Amino acid sequence: MGSSSNGVAPNNNVDKGVDYANYFCTYAFLYHQKEMLSDRVRMEAYYNAIFQNKHHFTGKTVLDVGTGSGILAIWSAQAGAKKVYAVEATKMAEHARELVKTNGVEHVVEVIEGSMEDVTLPEKVDVIISEWMGYFLLRESMFDSVICARDRWLNPDGIMYPSHARMWVAPIRSGLVDQKKIDYDRTMDDWSHFVDETKTFYGVDMGSLTKPFTDEQRKYYLETSLWNNLHPNQVIGKPAVIKEIDCLTASVNDILSLQANISSIITAENTRFCGFGGWFDVHFRGRKENPAKHEIELTTAPSEDLGTHWGQQVFLLYPSIRVSQGDNMSVNFLMNRSKENHRLLEVEFDCELRQSSGKSLQSFSKKFYIE
Amino acid sequence: MGSSSNGVAPNNNVDKGVDYANYFCTYAFLYHQKEMLSDRVRMEAYYNAIFQNKHHFTGKTVLDVGTGSGILAIWSAQAGAKKVYAVEATKMAEHARELVKTNGVEHVVEVIEGSMEDVTLPEKVDVIISEWMGYFLLRESMFDSVICARDRWLNPDGIMYPSHARMWVAPIRSGLVDQKKIDYDRTMDDWSHFVDETKTFYGVDMGSLTKPFTDEQRKYYLETSLWNNLHPNQVIGKPAVIKEIDCLTASVNDILSLQANISSIITAENTRFCGFGGWFDVHFRGRKENPAKHEIELTTAPSEDLGTHWGQQVFLLYPSIRVSQGDNMSVNFLMNRSKENHRLLEVEFDCELRQSSGKSLQSFSKKFYIE
């Protein structure tokens, strides 16, 4: 197992078989790789980041963490890299190897099947490139593996692609609140009939399960974040940054537990505050001693036509709250990893709403699960 | 780990954490338990089997393998059992314990959380009751755990509930063939555009992935069995039994690998032979020395209004084959467990179609995955 700079065991000591069953197995499917490769915003950003900054690649040694189909490794080779190590944990590595060959870069790109924490490279590298971002940036906790790779294999003056990442939240409006509430109500109504019928026809009283069933369904319908492609006009207040990451220096400890105090002013006229949208952006800036010639940004902010496969994560409130332009909120945001599965997250929003006059409107605290 | 009568390790030496991630975890959800408890055909069959055969339960000791919510254990107690051991591998056991209490049978029913292969009971039992059947009977391979329980814990003159099980297949017609073919074609067409665009815009030729992508999508759309609720008029030939199981004597070896030669005559007029439907039935007959007073059958055969949550498993052919009334087929049926996951299955149909005159029409061989 690889070392890590802060003593936290990579992959949080999770059993490899369980981690595969819960997480890695999806990445072994070509269909899933194709979905990501068909994301034009994602592809454009990485393509431009590499080919508009060839000076970072030409004659250099590169490590691609989680190469998948091999695309970033192949581009790195095409941009003139001297050597590329492309590490992939799943059998997708076999397909990457094939692609490397048919695209004529097998003399440069070496595909290694294995987990980043376990593999040994023959040398340190000048560049670590990786597309590690999950929903709301940190879902999947793949950045842990990038940190591990950096700490083991990056030259002291090496650079990270991307170099920086930020997480954003904003208050939003969304029709999903109505939909989920209807689904939840229908499920609870159905449960009620079920309890009656089971008692009547089968002589067993399931009433003592009503509380745990309600908790289970509430968590599923009302407290789990949703994937959504928000339209910019659903963002009803100024977005705020809740986390900034320097990929060159961040440690796993820095991302285990997040906390941020932010504020946002409602910019939409008389509207429904239905909850929060969360998204991220990453930047390719190189490093101070060796900057990018062309800085590229990959953003997953709500967009009319530049949506990505990440969408945004949506955290909904029941009931939603009527707000007016100028109302403002201060929000304490918390995020931790799920105890049952380190690749999943739990977040909390503690929110105080005030009118522009300063008069208190409402406060609430709500916990969500990112599954 | 428990013993087994034929030397095959229970659960096929699968890692418990992986088995939980792949299989058991669904059963920890109340929503899933409710789905099964809302299956009226299933509930009626077990309810009637027990209460119309109280002589098998009154004053007796019972083991419920995979008790889930505890329903069968509670019914057994209500039918007069002296003692019921209700074993459940997931945290659902806590809910079962609660239900046992609120239904006033806690002096009889002892809920034990653990896997059947691991738990130790204080005594042997007179009855083993279990609802272990998966899609097409054997998906989930839960019967292995029932066999293990029987070999360890059933008294020499004890009885099994259910006592017998049968698997059936029949030729069918189904509009799903058209739907799945359209989905498959669309995916392949989309792939073709994807390869062109990735080459044009991003300079990487993904053409060498076309074959593995095709294999992956063919398996997914065309070679994986589907859950369906067949209408009886979709059954176009006489159904045939491909496996009979005596739950008192069957070994794991008996169900590891199935093979059967069957024949079926087309009963529908000029129609499309689209593939096979597979289903099962179980019976509650007691045993020769101690028979049921009222034999109950639970069938999952295609039915207009008595469908179950099991539906049937549908194995589709591309293209479908035009057949006439009186045409007949001889089919060699094979079934094995998936190497990657012992709870999933692979089947093969080797089929020879003839006209009623004896003239050969067509033969084919097709393999399917039950995922």
Interface residues (C-beta under 8 A of the other chain):
Chain A: D15 G17 V18 Y20 A21 N22 F29 L30 Y31 K34 L37 S38 M43 Y47 S69 I71 I74 W75 Q78 H95 E98 L99 K101 T102 N103 T187 W191 F194 T198 F201 Y202 G203 V204 D205 M206 G207 S208 L209 P212 F213 E216 Q217 Y220
Chain B: D15 G17 V18 Y20 A21 N22 F29 L30 Y31 K34 L37 S38 M43 Y47 S69 I71 I74 W75 Q78 H95 E98 L99 K101 T102 N103 T187 W191 F194 T198 F201 Y202 G203 V204 D205 M206 G207 S208 L209 P212 F213 E216 Q217 Y220
